[in-house]
């Protein structure tokens, strides 16, 4: 039996190879080692042994060094390496255990490697993974019907994509086509209203209407056709609408901005305004959807129905990128063959993951868990008394602590104590654990958070 392993060259290059050779020796195997540039390839010819893998561990420090050397620096990660995960817990290469309080920005609502979703993907991989939309496949139709059944009244067609940004771009194209072909807006004059401090993705069109200079600096010229207004200000929306306005794109809770929750009634007000002026209400539920806020979708807290809803992240069960745009038939039908598409949008493996993810959300009552445990988490956090804390806010298990100081040192100290959270907008830390977290795990986390916040760093 032959096995190939590639190891990165690093400061402990010789130490790693010593470990490999020792394990080979212990298993009675022979080896041949060759080196080429920065990478070393080890070819193992294993004889007279049942060994199928070698336990070769590279340290967190070495892995961070390799990524920093060979990867673009478009992120500033907390310095922890995750090499294994299950449920709400993740582990580094040294075996240290951490509570995941970020959930990959709500992509892992079901918990890491939920066995039912993993099994669904394994079974599908043994049948067919990718077909492209040049042909029909036996998974897409049933998956879209399942998704629309979950979305409920007001949604009767769906368009699958992969990433959240693709869903946003899809909605922008849809709204503009609707504006020209249905509403009658003058050609190339369509305008979409968005909010300050929005986060809808990273494409050049989307960052062009961001108010965060980190996201937009030196990426111009930007796509015209967007008007920016303050968030949580229905009067500003009404004043911004013109004859060329086709849509209002907004997050029901601004997550990246620091879990900013609008005032009670805001969503109902903007729904009424959009209906009154015949413009489309587009709700970006990519982070807030699929039980994160205590309802299947955040807009359900105020009993409204948007014209277009954007979905992603948790739709793939934390295993495969899956996104979708859902809307009414008369809006969705502005797309015609060839006018929009994606090679991987709606591919069978994606549909299998999405189907299983939707089943888990419903059958494990994750919306109810999020509502109850989110309330409990908030109550426990509010027991922490510190002059460092400016505000604690949240809905469901979508929670933030805003500080009077920089949040990064607090996040790093939490990491040292076994909790992974991430700062946003400098002064805020989000806590959004997988929805399968238990009350006992929340109690443990709050104890650590309290000690860290009340300790002088």
ABEGO torsion letter per residue (X at the ends): XBBBBBBBBBAAAAAAAAAAAAAAAAAGBBBBBBBBEABBBBBBBBBGBABABBBBBBBAAAAAAAAAAABBBABBBBBBBBABBBEABBBBAAGBBBBBAAGGGGAAAAEBGBAAAAAAAAAAAAABABAEAABBBAAAAAAAAAAAAAAEBGBABBBBBABAAAAAAAAAAAAAAAAAAAAGBBBGABBBBBBBGBBAEABAAAAAABABAAAABGAOBBBBGBBBBBBGBAAAAAAABBAABABBBBBABBAAAGGBBBBBGAAAAAAAAAAAAGBBBBBBAAAABGGAAGBABAAAAAGBBBABBBBBGAAAGGABBBBBBBBBAAAAAABBBGABEBAABGBAAAAAAAAAAAAAAAAAGAAAAAAAAAAAAAAAAAABBBAABABBBEBEABBBBBBABBAAAAAAAAAAAGBBBBBBGGABBBBBBBAABBAAAAAAAAAAAAAAAABBX
